[in-house]
């Protein structure tokens, strides 16, 4: 884990860093079947507004942030901190980028990366003469 204290200005849906955050690589499970690659990432405390997914040139990038709850009082003891999640994967060519879907449910992110028809196994018919 690393910490960063610099202020970063970004455009679009990138995460703007305005205070010290711990950078964490979320834990992931990756599954593959005939139709897709499924990435399941553990993203506790992340809301969809603070989550950014990008797929470009066969690279999948996951960025997210959490913000510790502000209660208005002074903290006597604190274990929750601002966290920045970052993970990047280089995938084999053949993902249908236009059909990628993602769903965030109870702190778990499911990213469905459908394979293009060229990557899917197919049965080759045999003819007889």
FENDAPE-V701894 format. One record per backbone hydrogen bond with DSSP energy under -1.0 kcal/mol. NH is the residue of the N-H (numbers start at 0). CO is the residue of the C=O. Records with the same first field share a line. If there is no record, write none. Layout:
BEGIN
NH = CO ; CO
END
This chain:
BEGIN
3 = 20
7 = 16
13 = 10
20 = 3
21 = 81
22 = 1
23 = 83
28 = 39
30 = 37
32 = 35
36 = 112
37 = 30
38 = 110
39 = 28
40 = 108
41 = 26
42 = 106
45 = 42
49 = 46
50 = 47
51 = 62
53 = 60
55 = 58
58 = 55
59 = 88
60 = 53
61 = 86
62 = 51
63 = 84
64 = 49
65 = 82
83 = 21
84 = 63
85 = 23
86 = 61
88 = 59
90 = 57
95 = 113
96 = 94
98 = 95
99 = 96
100 = 111
102 = 109
104 = 107
107 = 104
108 = 40
109 = 102
110 = 38
111 = 100
112 = 36
114 = 34
115 = 93
118 = 115
119 = 115
END
